[in-house]
C-alpha cells in the first residue's frame, strides 16, 4: 500500500513533518511558495538555547529532531555562554540553511517544489483530495500537512501592522502566504498586549560590516555582544506591546531589560529579545552602532511582519479541526515562538499523517513527556481569550515546571521516554 503525503510549507515545521513522514514510508512532496527552504528559519539563527535540551532529548529518543542534525551541520558557535538571558546558546549560519535542507531532502528521497502557492483545495466531504496552486498545478495526495505558518501576507500587514516591511516572506515577489486550513474553516489570531488581534515580529538583522570593528571582532570570537542600553534612550513601548516577544518569557529576563544583545548568525548581527522592538528606531545611539544598517527586514526600523493571525484549532494528534486528513504544525497549530516548537510539532504531524493514510488512529504523546504536555496545553490555551494573549515555548522552564515535566538530567529524560514504550517510534516504517 502506498501513502502520499503533501506538505505545504518548507520552513522548519514543514521540514520536520516531511522527514518523519518519509521515515514512516510515505511518498512525500513539499510545496514551497518561495524559491528557498527554511521559512523564518532563514532569519532565526538561534537553534539551541537554555533548556532546549529537554524537548530535543525527548524528540531524539522518539526518533525525530532531524532538523537539529541540519542545524548542527551549519553551526558557527556551538557553545555560547555568558549572555544576558543566561544558559548557553548555539548559533547557526542562516545563509547556509536552504542549501543544507535541500541536501537533506535529496538524501531522504523527498520531493520538493518551489513557486507553489496554494490558492484552493479540492474536497470530498471532509477530506482534501488535492491542493490547487496559483500556477494552475494541482497536487493530489492521501494526507496533507499545513505548515504555512500563521501569516497571511500584505493584507494583514497593512490592516494590523506597518504595511509590507519586506521581510523574509517576500510576499510582493511570491504572493501572500496561505495554507489549507483557512480555505475551509475559520482560524484564530493571537492577541497582543493591547488585547487586539495579531503580534508583530521582533528581531532585526544588522549588516555585520556596519558595526564597529571592536563589536565585529567580539561577535566572531564569542558569538554575541551585550551593549548596555544608554539611559537617555526612550524605548518604543507601543511597538513592544504589539510584539511577539511580549509574554513569551523573553521579555521577563532581567539581563535583557538593561542590555541589547547581538548574535552572530553568519554574516549578520541579529538583535534579539525585547531590544528589537524597543530600540530598532534608535540603534545608532548605541556605542559601536553609530553606522548600523538594518538588513532585515528591508524596511529597516519601520516595523516587522504581522504573524500568528491564522492559527488552526486541532487535537493532540495535530489533526486540524474540520478535516479528516489534514494535519498542522509550527505556528499553524498555536502561538509558539521558537524553532524547537516547530520541530517537535512537525515531527508528530508528519508521523500521524502516515498513520492517517493507513487508516490508523493518530498518536498522542503522553502528558508525562514535555512535548506531549506542551502540545496539550497549547491546544487548550489557544481556545481561550486569555490563552491567546500568551506565547508558549516547549523549552521555557517555568511552563514545563507548571506542567510537571521539567527535568534537568538527560538520562532521566530518556528514561521517561522509555517508560512510554515510544522509543524510536518515528523511525518505524509503517508503510509496507
C-alpha positions as CSV (number, residue, x, y, z in Angstrom):
1,X,0.0,0.0,0.0
2,X,1.2,3.5,-0.8
3,X,0.6,6.7,1.1
4,X,1.2,10.1,-0.5
5,X,1.8,13.0,2.0
6,X,1.8,16.5,0.7
7,X,3.4,19.1,3.0
8,X,2.5,22.7,2.3
9,X,5.3,25.0,3.5
10,X,9.0,24.4,3.5
11,X,10.1,26.0,6.8
12,X,11.3,24.3,10.0
13,X,7.9,22.7,10.7
14,X,7.5,21.5,7.1
15,X,11.0,20.1,7.1
16,X,10.4,18.1,10.3
17,X,7.0,16.9,9.1
18,X,8.4,15.8,5.7
19,X,11.3,13.8,7.3
20,X,9.1,11.8,9.8
21,X,6.5,11.1,7.1
22,X,9.3,9.8,4.9
23,X,10.8,7.7,7.7
24,X,7.3,6.1,8.1
25,X,7.5,5.0,4.5
26,X,5.3,7.6,2.7
27,X,5.9,9.3,-0.6
28,X,6.4,12.9,0.4
29,X,6.1,16.1,-1.7
30,X,6.9,19.5,-0.1
31,X,5.3,22.6,-1.7
32,X,7.1,25.9,-1.0
33,X,5.7,29.2,-2.1
34,X,9.1,31.0,-2.5
35,X,12.4,29.9,-4.0
36,X,14.1,28.7,-0.8
37,X,13.5,26.3,2.0
38,X,13.8,27.5,5.6
39,X,11.0,30.0,6.1
40,X,11.5,32.1,9.2
41,X,14.5,29.9,10.0
42,X,16.3,31.9,7.3
43,X,16.5,34.8,9.8
44,X,16.4,32.9,13.1
45,X,19.9,31.8,13.7
46,X,19.4,30.5,17.3
47,X,19.0,26.8,17.2
48,X,19.5,25.8,20.8
49,X,19.3,27.8,24.0
50,X,18.8,27.4,27.7
51,X,16.5,24.4,28.3
52,X,16.0,23.2,24.7
53,X,17.9,20.0,25.7
54,X,14.6,18.8,27.3
55,X,12.4,18.6,24.2
56,X,15.4,17.8,21.9
57,X,16.4,14.9,24.1
58,X,12.9,13.6,24.0
59,X,12.5,14.2,20.3
60,X,15.7,12.3,19.5
61,X,14.6,9.4,21.8
62,X,11.3,9.3,19.8
63,X,13.4,9.1,16.6
64,X,12.8,12.7,15.4
65,X,14.6,16.0,15.7
66,X,16.3,15.6,12.3
67,X,16.1,19.4,11.9
68,X,18.7,19.6,14.6
69,X,21.1,17.5,12.6
70,X,20.8,20.1,9.9
71,X,21.5,22.9,12.3
72,X,24.5,21.0,13.7
73,X,25.9,20.8,10.2
74,X,25.9,24.6,9.8
75,X,26.6,25.7,13.4
76,X,29.1,28.5,13.7
77,X,29.1,29.0,17.5
78,X,28.4,25.7,19.3
79,X,28.5,26.8,23.0
80,X,27.9,30.5,23.6
81,X,27.9,31.3,27.3
82,X,27.6,34.4,29.4
83,X,24.7,36.1,27.5
84,X,22.2,38.3,29.4
85,X,19.4,35.7,29.0
86,X,21.5,33.1,30.8
87,X,22.3,29.5,29.9
88,X,24.0,28.7,26.7
89,X,23.2,29.1,23.1
90,X,24.0,27.5,19.7
91,X,24.1,29.7,16.6
92,X,23.9,28.5,13.0
93,X,24.7,30.2,9.7
94,X,21.4,31.4,8.2
95,X,23.0,31.8,4.8
96,X,23.5,28.0,4.6
97,X,20.1,26.8,5.8
98,X,18.4,26.5,2.5
99,X,21.2,24.5,0.9
100,X,21.5,22.2,4.0
101,X,17.8,21.5,3.9
102,X,17.8,20.8,0.2
103,X,20.7,18.3,0.6
104,X,18.8,16.5,3.5
105,X,15.6,16.2,1.4
106,X,17.5,14.8,-1.6
107,X,19.3,12.3,0.7
108,X,15.9,11.2,2.0
109,X,14.2,11.0,-1.4
110,X,11.8,13.8,-0.5
111,X,10.4,15.7,-3.5
112,X,10.2,19.5,-3.1
113,X,8.8,22.1,-5.5
114,X,9.3,25.8,-5.4
115,X,6.9,28.6,-6.5
116,X,3.9,26.5,-5.5
117,X,1.5,28.9,-3.6
118,X,-1.7,27.1,-2.6
119,X,-4.8,29.1,-3.5
120,X,-7.5,26.5,-3.4
121,X,-8.4,22.9,-2.3
122,X,-10.4,20.1,-3.8
123,X,-12.5,18.2,-1.2
124,X,-14.7,15.2,-1.0
125,X,-16.7,15.5,2.2
126,X,-14.3,16.5,4.9
127,X,-11.3,15.0,3.1
128,X,-8.9,17.1,0.9
129,X,-8.1,15.3,-2.3
130,X,-5.8,17.9,-3.9
131,X,-4.4,21.3,-3.5
132,X,-4.5,23.8,-6.3
133,X,-1.6,26.2,-6.8
134,X,-1.5,29.7,-8.3
135,X,0.2,28.5,-11.4
136,X,-2.6,26.0,-12.1
137,X,-0.8,23.0,-10.8
138,X,-3.0,20.5,-9.0
139,X,-1.2,18.2,-6.5
140,X,-3.1,15.2,-5.3
141,X,-2.4,13.3,-2.1
142,X,-3.8,11.0,0.6
143,X,-2.9,13.2,3.5
144,X,-1.9,16.9,3.8
145,X,0.1,18.8,6.3
146,X,-0.3,22.6,6.7
147,X,2.9,24.2,7.9
148,X,2.5,27.6,6.2
149,X,2.8,29.5,9.5
150,X,0.2,31.8,10.8
151,X,0.8,34.8,8.5
152,X,-1.5,35.9,5.7
153,X,0.7,38.4,3.9
154,X,0.4,42.0,2.8
155,X,-3.3,42.5,3.5
156,X,-2.9,41.6,7.2
157,X,0.4,43.6,7.5
158,X,-1.4,46.7,6.1
159,X,-4.5,46.2,8.3
160,X,-2.9,45.2,11.5
161,X,0.8,46.2,11.3
162,X,3.1,48.7,9.5
163,X,2.3,47.7,5.9
164,X,4.7,45.5,3.9
165,X,8.1,45.7,5.5
166,X,10.0,43.5,3.0
167,X,10.5,40.6,5.4
168,X,11.9,37.2,4.5
169,X,8.5,36.0,3.4
170,X,8.8,38.3,0.3
171,X,5.1,38.4,-0.4
172,X,5.4,41.1,-3.2
173,X,7.6,38.6,-5.2
174,X,5.9,35.3,-4.4
175,X,2.4,36.2,-3.3
176,X,0.8,36.2,0.1
177,X,1.3,33.1,2.3
178,X,-1.7,30.8,2.6
179,X,-2.3,27.3,3.7
180,X,-5.0,24.6,3.5
181,X,-6.9,25.1,6.8
182,X,-8.2,28.7,6.2
183,X,-9.6,27.6,2.8
184,X,-12.4,25.8,4.7
185,X,-12.6,26.7,8.4
186,X,-12.1,29.8,10.5
187,X,-8.7,30.3,12.0
188,X,-7.8,32.2,15.2
189,X,-5.3,35.0,16.0
190,X,-3.1,35.6,18.9
191,X,-3.7,38.8,20.9
192,X,-1.1,41.5,21.6
193,X,-0.6,43.4,24.8
194,X,-3.5,45.7,23.9
195,X,-5.8,42.7,23.6
196,X,-6.0,43.2,19.8
197,X,-5.5,40.6,17.1
198,X,-2.0,39.8,15.9
199,X,1.5,40.1,17.1
200,X,4.4,41.8,15.3
201,X,7.7,40.2,14.6
202,X,10.7,41.3,16.6
203,X,14.3,40.6,15.8
204,X,16.2,42.6,13.2
205,X,19.4,41.7,11.4
206,X,22.2,44.3,11.0
207,X,24.8,44.1,8.3
208,X,27.9,43.0,10.3
209,X,30.2,45.2,8.3
210,X,28.2,48.3,9.5
211,X,29.1,47.8,13.2
212,X,32.3,48.9,14.8
213,X,35.5,46.8,14.3
214,X,35.5,46.0,18.1
215,X,31.9,44.7,18.1
216,X,32.5,42.8,14.9
217,X,35.6,41.1,16.3
218,X,33.8,40.2,19.6
219,X,30.8,38.8,17.7
220,X,33.1,36.5,15.6
221,X,35.1,35.4,18.7
222,X,32.3,35.0,21.2
223,X,29.2,34.7,19.2
224,X,27.5,37.6,21.0
225,X,27.9,41.1,22.3
226,X,25.8,42.7,25.0
227,X,25.6,46.5,24.9
228,X,24.1,48.3,27.9
229,X,21.1,50.4,27.0
230,X,22.0,54.2,27.3
231,X,20.0,55.9,29.9
232,X,18.8,58.7,27.6
233,X,17.2,56.4,25.0
234,X,13.4,56.4,25.0
235,X,12.1,52.9,24.4
236,X,9.4,52.3,21.8
237,X,6.8,50.9,24.2
238,X,4.0,50.9,21.6
239,X,5.9,48.6,19.3
240,X,7.0,46.4,22.2
241,X,3.4,46.0,23.3
242,X,2.4,44.8,19.9
243,X,5.5,42.5,19.6
244,X,5.6,38.7,19.5
245,X,8.2,38.7,22.4
246,X,5.6,40.1,24.8
247,X,4.5,37.4,27.3
248,X,6.9,34.9,25.7
249,X,9.2,34.7,28.7
250,X,11.9,36.6,26.9
251,X,10.7,39.9,28.0
252,X,10.9,38.9,31.6
253,X,14.7,38.1,31.5
254,X,16.3,40.7,33.7
255,X,19.5,40.8,31.7
256,X,17.6,41.7,28.5
257,X,15.9,44.6,30.2
258,X,19.1,46.6,30.6
259,X,21.1,45.2,27.6
260,X,20.8,45.0,23.9
261,X,22.0,41.6,22.7
262,X,23.6,40.9,19.3
263,X,24.3,37.4,18.0
264,X,26.5,36.4,15.1
265,X,24.3,34.3,12.7
266,X,26.6,34.1,9.7
267,X,27.5,37.5,8.2
268,X,24.8,39.3,10.1
269,X,24.4,40.6,13.7
270,X,21.0,39.8,15.0
271,X,19.3,42.0,17.6
272,X,17.3,39.6,19.8
273,X,14.8,39.6,22.5
274,X,12.8,42.6,23.7
275,X,15.6,45.0,22.4
276,X,14.5,44.7,18.8
277,X,11.0,46.2,19.1
278,X,12.1,48.7,21.8
279,X,15.2,50.1,20.2
280,X,15.1,49.3,16.5
281,X,14.5,53.0,15.8
282,X,17.4,54.2,17.9
283,X,20.2,51.7,17.1
284,X,22.7,54.3,16.1
285,X,22.5,55.8,19.6
286,X,24.2,52.7,21.0
287,X,28.1,52.8,21.2
288,X,29.6,50.8,18.4
289,X,26.4,51.0,16.3
290,X,26.8,54.6,15.1
291,X,26.8,53.4,11.4
292,X,24.5,50.4,11.9
293,X,22.3,49.4,8.9
294,X,19.3,47.1,9.3
295,X,19.5,44.5,6.6
296,X,16.3,42.6,7.5
297,X,13.5,43.5,7.4
298,X,14.1,45.5,4.2
299,X,12.0,48.4,5.6
300,X,14.6,48.8,8.4
301,X,13.3,50.3,11.6
302,X,9.8,50.9,10.3
303,X,8.5,47.7,11.8
304,X,8.1,44.0,11.2
305,X,5.8,41.4,9.8
306,X,2.4,40.5,11.2
307,X,2.1,36.9,12.3
308,X,0.2,34.5,14.5
309,X,-3.1,35.6,12.8
310,X,-4.1,32.3,11.1
311,X,-3.7,29.5,13.7
312,X,-5.8,26.3,13.4
313,X,-7.7,24.6,16.1
314,X,-6.5,21.0,16.3
315,X,-6.4,17.9,18.5
316,X,-3.4,16.5,20.3
317,X,-2.5,14.4,17.3
318,X,-2.3,17.7,15.4
319,X,-5.2,16.9,13.1
320,X,-6.9,20.2,12.1
321,X,-10.5,20.6,13.2
322,X,-13.0,20.2,10.3
323,X,-10.8,17.9,8.3
324,X,-10.3,14.1,8.2
325,X,-6.9,14.1,6.5
326,X,-5.2,17.5,7.3
327,X,-2.6,18.0,10.0
328,X,-0.8,21.1,11.0
329,X,2.4,22.1,12.8
330,X,4.6,25.0,13.7
331,X,2.8,28.3,14.4
332,X,-0.1,27.0,12.4
333,X,-1.0,24.9,15.4
334,X,-0.6,27.5,18.2
335,X,1.1,30.7,19.4
336,X,4.6,29.3,19.6
337,X,7.8,31.3,19.4
338,X,10.9,29.1,18.7
339,X,12.4,26.7,16.2
340,X,12.2,23.7,18.6
341,X,8.4,24.3,18.9
342,X,8.2,23.9,15.1
343,X,10.4,20.9,15.1
344,X,8.6,18.8,17.7
345,X,5.1,19.6,16.3
346,X,6.3,18.9,12.8
347,X,7.8,15.6,13.8
348,X,4.4,14.5,15.3
349,X,2.3,15.8,12.4
350,X,4.4,14.0,9.8
351,X,4.2,10.7,11.6
352,X,0.5,11.0,12.2
353,X,-0.2,11.9,8.6
354,X,1.1,8.4,7.6
355,X,-1.0,6.8,10.3
356,X,-4.0,8.6,8.9
357,X,-3.2,7.4,5.4
358,X,-3.1,3.8,6.6
359,X,-6.4,4.2,8.5
360,X,-4.7,4.0,11.9
361,X,-5.6,6.3,14.9
362,X,-3.3,9.2,15.5
363,X,-0.5,9.1,18.1
364,X,-1.0,11.4,21.1
365,X,2.2,11.8,23.0
366,X,1.7,11.2,26.8
367,X,1.5,14.2,29.0
368,X,4.3,12.7,31.1
369,X,6.6,14.0,28.3
370,X,7.4,17.6,27.9
371,X,6.4,17.6,24.2
372,X,3.1,15.8,24.9
373,X,2.2,18.1,27.9
374,X,3.2,21.1,25.8
375,X,1.0,20.2,22.8
376,X,-1.9,19.5,25.0
377,X,-1.5,22.7,27.0
378,X,-1.2,25.0,23.9
379,X,-4.2,23.3,22.3
380,X,-6.3,24.2,25.3
381,X,-5.0,27.7,25.8
382,X,-5.5,28.8,22.2
383,X,-9.2,28.1,22.6
384,X,-9.5,30.8,25.3
385,X,-9.1,34.6,25.1
386,X,-6.6,34.7,28.0
387,X,-4.6,31.9,26.4
388,X,-4.3,33.8,23.1
389,X,-2.6,36.6,25.0
390,X,0.4,34.5,25.7
391,X,3.2,32.8,23.7
392,X,4.3,29.3,24.5
393,X,7.7,27.5,24.2
394,X,8.4,23.9,24.9
395,X,11.8,24.9,26.2
396,X,10.5,27.5,28.7
397,X,11.3,26.1,32.2
398,X,8.5,27.9,34.0
399,X,6.0,26.4,31.7
400,X,7.5,22.9,31.9
401,X,7.6,23.2,35.7
402,X,3.9,24.2,35.8
403,X,3.1,21.1,33.7
404,X,5.3,18.8,36.0
405,X,7.6,17.8,33.1
406,X,10.7,19.8,33.9
407,X,13.7,17.5,34.2
408,X,17.4,18.6,34.4
409,X,19.1,15.2,33.9
410,X,19.2,14.0,30.2
411,X,19.3,10.4,31.3
412,X,16.1,10.9,33.3
413,X,14.5,12.5,30.3
414,X,15.5,9.4,28.2
415,X,14.1,7.1,30.9
416,X,10.7,8.9,30.8
417,X,10.5,8.2,27.0
418,X,11.4,4.5,27.7
419,X,8.5,4.3,30.2
420,X,6.1,5.3,27.5
421,X,7.2,2.5,25.1
422,X,7.7,5.0,22.3
423,X,11.5,4.9,21.9
424,X,12.2,5.2,18.2
425,X,8.5,5.4,17.2
426,X,9.3,7.9,14.5
427,X,11.8,5.6,13.0
428,X,9.3,2.7,12.4
429,X,8.4,2.1,8.8
430,X,4.6,1.9,8.8
431,X,4.1,1.6,5.0
432,X,5.0,-1.9,3.9
